Structures are given as C-alpha cells and as structure tokens.
Amino acid sequence: MAEKTADETAAEEPAGAAPRCGFAALIGEPNAGKSTLLNRMVGQKISIVTHKVQTTRARVRGVAIEGAAQIVFVDTPGLFRPRRRLDRAMVAAAWAGADDADVVCLMIEAHRGLTEGVEAILATLDAHAGDRPVALVINKIDRMRRDALLALTAEMNARRAFAATFLISAENGDGVDDLRRWLAGAMPEGPWLYPEDQIADAPMRVIAAEITREKLTLRLHEELPYQLTVETETWEEREDGSARIEQVVYVGREGHKGIALGRKGETIKAIGSAARADIAEALGRPVHLFLTVKVRPDWERERDRYSAMGLDFPEGN
C-alpha cells in the first residue's frame, strides 16, 4: 500500500460530523498563562514557560484535536508598552496573531483582575478582532475565592460583550476541557490543515532553541533573561536514531558570557543537561546537545536574529 503524503494525510478528517478547522489566538498581558494553556491544550511542551514576563517572543502555533475539529492555537507574546526594538516586534507579533485568528481568547489573571494593562488591551481589541468572537479566559482561579471570581466576571463582561467566559487553571487543567470544546464548535467548517499527529507548525530546531532559552531564563532569571537569544546552528540525524544538535547562545556583552558559562562552565553544563532532557522528551529519542556561548553586541538590532526568532524586524530605532 502506497504511503500517503503529508498533504493527503492532513486532508483526512473523522467520519461523521462535518470537519472544522481554524485559528484561536491567545492574547493577554505577559505572564497571563498563555504558554501554559497552549502546552496543556496540545498535550506537550511546545511553548516555553517561566515565571519571568515577556518570555514568549514570537507567535507559537500548537495543534489540538477535539472531535471533528482541529484547533490551531496561536500563543502570542504578552502585550505591554514597548520600549525597545525587540519589544515593538513582540507586540506587533501578538496583535498580528489576533488579526489572523478565527477566534480570540483574552486571558487575564484572576488575582490581578482588570489591570491597567488589560484596560489598554480592551481599548485596542475591537480594532483587531473585528466581528470575530472573543472569549474571556480568566486564569489562575485557584488564587481567588468564588465570590471574587464572579464579581470579576461581571466587571469584565460589563466592559465588553464577550462571546463566552471561562474560569480556568491552565496549570492544573480545571475548566480547560470546557474551553477546548467551545473553541471546537466555534471553528469554521473546512478541511484540517495539519496531519492528525502533528502538534506544532514550528520546525523542531526552533522549538529546541526555545527550550534551551527557557532553561537559560530559569537559571539566569536575575542576571540576563532578556539579553540573550538561542539559535540552533546544526542538526544531524544519526544512524542510531539519535540527534546531534549544536546551538549558539548569543549574549550582548563579555560580562554576560561569563555569567552564562559560570564557574568552570558549570552553569552552561547544567543548562545543557536540562535542555537536552526536555528536547529528547519532545522528540521521543536520545539527543546529544552542544552549547556555545558567543558575544554579539547589539544582536537586538540585527535583522537576521529577528528572522531566526520568527519576528518581523521593526524599522526605526
């Protein structure tokens, strides 16, 4: 029997109900839990998660199946007031994700409520969402009493007519199944875009670089979380089924290189070990990971670095 091509496989949908497929954008302030929700929806880590804000830099797409519907989730960078060129690129990527989506999910943190940042998002949201449905997703509900949650729900819906409101905990999964089922019904009818077993549309080399950046951010959260980026330089498939991966960690200053390396290279070794374990789990096979730290002054002003991160390069200073 001849093997099916990826396109033929993607075109297959379950029998019975009419197939549905569309894009659901997750937007909100930094640290609202968008990446945690995306990973839970697809059942695997494809977007990095840290306690630091502004961790997600580019739009990350994850694919989930619910009945006859294929939902393509778009995890966007947190929306905030940009100050640097990289900030502007991240905010532009976030709104572009909303512009292209069939459904927009505005995520807010239950314990923080209607912040100044959420107010700013609401002021701009209609210009990007148009007449498409917008769902309110109140995350981290385990940090609030039920009466306070109901008051917040009423306050937010008084500010805007949301298509639906969901109270969830992306971390432990409460309410997530209800949200996924609602999104499945909100997707437009049409053929699936991806094969049934595909969970992300980013190349694995990009996801691998992001996993390493997550480990760097977690380890160096006080020193230089935003002054570094990671690129996968080479990826070799070996005969024994393992992958040999070489990545470069770019930092802006010589002093940053010393921080990333650590005493006798202990820091970068620990980061590499943690990243290798997660990449191997994502691939389902052994990985040999090699990290090099390079100083690249003003890498935030280089167009190629933005392309590697999947961002458009903003003009101007």
C-alpha positions in Angstrom: 0.0 0.0 0.0 1.5 3.4 -1.0 2.3 5.8 1.7 0.2 8.9 1.9 1.8 12.3 1.6 1.5 14.9 4.4 -1.0 16.9 2.4 -3.2 13.8 1.8 -3.0 12.9 5.5 -3.8 16.5 6.5 -6.9 16.4 4.3 -8.4 13.4 6.1 -10.9 14.2 8.8 -13.0 12.0 11.0 -16.2 10.4 9.6 -19.5 11.7 10.8 -19.6 15.3 11.9 -18.5 18.0 9.4 -14.8 18.7 9.8 -13.9 22.1 11.3 -10.5 23.9 11.4 -9.4 27.3 12.4 -7.1 29.5 14.5 -7.6 30.5 18.1 -5.3 33.3 19.3 -4.3 33.5 22.9 -3.6 37.2 23.9 -3.1 38.9 27.2 -0.6 40.6 29.4 2.8 39.0 30.0 2.7 36.0 32.4 -1.1 35.5 32.0 -0.5 31.8 31.4 -0.9 31.7 27.6 2.0 29.3 27.1 0.9 27.0 29.9 -2.5 26.8 28.4 -1.2 26.1 24.9 1.0 23.3 26.2 -1.9 21.7 28.1 -4.2 22.0 25.1 -1.8 20.1 22.8 -0.5 17.7 25.5 3.2 18.5 25.1 5.6 21.4 25.7 5.9 23.5 22.5 6.0 26.9 24.1 8.4 27.8 26.9 7.1 28.7 30.4 8.9 30.6 33.1 7.9 32.9 35.9 9.5 35.9 34.1 7.3 38.2 32.0 7.8 38.6 28.2 9.2 35.1 27.8 7.4 34.2 24.6 8.8 36.3 21.8 7.2 35.1 18.6 3.9 33.5 17.7 4.0 29.8 18.5 1.3 27.6 16.9 0.1 24.4 18.5 -2.5 22.0 17.1 -5.2 20.3 19.1 -8.0 17.9 18.1 -11.4 18.0 19.6 -13.9 15.7 18.0 -14.2 16.6 14.3 -12.4 19.9 14.9 -8.8 20.8 14.5 -7.9 23.9 16.6 -4.7 25.7 15.7 -3.7 27.7 18.8 -1.6 30.7 18.4 0.4 31.6 21.6 1.4 35.2 21.3 3.9 37.4 23.2 2.4 39.3 26.1 1.0 42.7 25.3 2.8 45.5 27.1 4.1 49.0 26.5 7.1 48.6 24.2 10.3 50.4 24.9 13.0 48.6 22.7 13.0 47.4 19.1 12.6 43.8 20.3 9.6 44.9 22.4 8.0 46.5 19.4 8.5 43.4 17.3 7.0 41.2 20.1 3.9 43.4 20.5 3.4 43.5 16.7 3.6 39.7 16.6 0.9 39.5 19.3 -1.6 41.7 17.6 -0.8 40.0 14.2 -1.8 36.7 15.8 -5.2 38.2 16.8 -5.6 39.8 13.3 -5.3 36.4 11.7 -7.4 34.3 14.1 -10.9 33.0 13.7 -11.4 33.3 17.5 -9.6 35.4 20.0 -9.1 34.4 23.7 -8.3 37.2 26.0 -6.5 35.7 29.0 -6.3 37.6 32.3 -5.0 36.6 35.7 -7.8 36.1 38.3 -5.9 37.6 41.2 -4.8 40.7 39.3 -8.1 41.4 37.6 -8.8 44.4 35.5 -5.3 45.9 35.4 -4.1 49.0 33.6 -2.6 46.6 31.0 -5.9 44.8 30.5 -7.6 48.2 30.1 -5.1 49.0 27.3 -5.8 45.7 25.6 -9.6 46.2 25.7 -9.2 49.7 24.2 -7.4 48.2 21.1 -9.1 44.8 21.0 -12.1 45.6 18.7 -9.8 47.1 16.1 -8.0 43.8 15.7 -10.8 41.3 16.4 -13.5 43.0 14.3 -16.7 40.9 14.3 -15.0 37.6 15.2 -15.9 36.0 18.6 -13.8 37.0 21.6 -13.8 34.7 24.6 -12.7 35.9 28.1 -10.5 33.4 29.8 -9.9 34.1 33.5 -6.8 32.0 34.5 -5.3 31.1 37.9 -8.7 30.7 39.5 -7.2 28.7 42.4 -5.8 32.0 43.7 -9.3 33.6 44.2 -12.4 33.0 46.2 -15.5 32.1 44.1 -17.4 35.3 45.1 -14.5 37.4 44.0 -14.3 35.5 40.7 -17.9 36.0 40.0 -17.5 39.8 40.7 -14.6 39.9 38.3 -16.5 38.1 35.6 -19.4 40.6 35.9 -17.0 43.5 35.8 -15.2 42.3 32.7 -18.4 41.5 30.8 -19.8 44.9 31.7 -16.8 46.4 29.9 -17.2 44.3 26.7 -19.7 41.8 25.3 -17.6 38.6 25.3 -18.9 35.6 23.3 -18.2 33.4 26.3 -16.4 33.4 29.6 -14.3 30.6 31.1 -12.8 30.2 34.5 -9.8 28.0 34.3 -6.5 26.9 35.8 -4.1 26.3 32.9 -1.6 24.8 35.4 -3.9 22.1 36.8 -6.4 21.8 33.9 -9.6 23.0 35.7 -12.0 24.3 33.1 -9.7 23.7 30.1 -11.8 20.9 28.6 -14.8 23.2 28.5 -12.8 25.9 26.8 -11.5 23.4 24.2 -15.0 22.0 23.4 -16.3 25.6 23.0 -13.5 26.5 20.7 -14.0 23.4 18.6 -17.6 24.4 18.0 -16.5 28.0 17.1 -14.1 26.9 14.4 -15.3 27.3 10.8 -16.2 24.3 8.8 -13.4 23.2 6.5 -10.7 20.6 6.0 -7.9 20.1 8.5 -4.7 21.9 7.8 -2.3 19.5 9.5 -1.8 15.8 9.9 -3.6 14.3 12.9 -0.4 13.6 14.8 1.2 17.0 14.3 1.1 19.2 17.4 3.1 22.3 16.2 3.9 24.0 13.0 7.3 25.4 14.1 10.3 23.5 12.9 11.7 21.3 15.7 15.0 23.1 15.6 13.2 26.3 16.6 11.3 24.6 19.4 14.6 23.1 20.6 16.2 26.5 20.7 13.3 27.9 22.7 13.6 25.0 25.2 17.2 25.9 25.8 16.3 29.6 26.2 13.7 28.6 28.8 16.4 26.8 30.8 18.7 29.8 30.5 15.9 32.1 31.7 15.1 29.9 34.6 18.7 29.7 35.7 19.8 33.3 35.0 16.5 35.0 35.8 18.1 37.7 38.0 21.0 38.4 35.6 20.2 38.5 32.0 16.8 36.9 30.9 16.2 39.4 28.1 19.8 40.0 26.9 20.2 36.6 25.3 18.8 34.5 22.4 19.4 31.0 21.2 19.8 29.6 17.7 20.1 26.0 16.5 23.1 26.1 14.3 23.3 22.4 13.2 21.1 19.4 13.4 22.4 16.0 12.5 20.3 12.8 12.4 22.5 9.9 13.4 22.3 6.3 12.3 21.4 5.1 15.8 18.2 7.2 15.8 19.6 10.0 18.0 20.0 13.6 17.0 23.2 15.7 17.4 22.3 19.3 17.9 24.6 22.3 18.1 23.2 25.6 19.5 24.6 29.1 19.9 23.7 31.2 22.9 24.1 34.9 21.9 24.7 37.5 24.6 25.3 41.2 24.3 28.4 41.7 26.5 31.6 39.9 27.5 30.4 40.0 31.1 27.2 38.2 30.1 29.2 35.4 28.6 30.9 34.7 32.0 27.5 34.7 33.7 26.1 32.2 31.2 29.2 29.9 31.4 29.5 30.0 35.1 32.5 28.9 37.2 34.4 26.3 35.2 31.5 26.1 32.8 29.2 24.6 35.5 26.2 26.8 34.6 26.1 26.2 30.9 26.6 22.4 31.6 23.6 22.3 33.9 21.5 24.3 31.4 22.5 22.0 28.6 21.6 18.9 30.6 18.2 20.3 31.5 17.5 21.4 27.9 18.7 18.1 26.5 16.3 16.1 28.7 13.3 18.2 27.5 14.3 18.1 23.8 14.8 14.4 24.0 11.3 14.0 25.6 9.8 16.2 22.8 11.5 14.1 20.1 11.0 10.8 21.8 14.6 9.7 21.2 18.1 10.4 22.5 19.7 13.8 21.9 23.3 15.0 22.0 23.2 18.7 22.7 26.2 21.0 22.5 26.0 24.7 23.5 28.4 27.5 22.6 28.2 31.0 24.2 29.1 33.9 21.9 29.2 37.6 22.4 27.3 39.5 19.8 27.0 43.2 20.8 23.7 44.8 19.8 22.2 41.5 18.5 18.8 43.1 19.1 19.5 45.4 16.2 20.3 42.6 13.7 17.6 41.7 11.2 18.8 38.1 10.9 18.3 37.5 14.7 14.7 38.5 14.3 14.2 36.2 11.4 15.6 33.3 13.4 13.1 34.1 16.2 10.2 34.3 13.7 9.7 38.0 14.2 9.4 40.9 11.7 12.2 43.4 12.0 10.8 46.8 13.1 12.2 49.8 11.3 13.4 52.8 13.2 15.5 52.9 16.4 
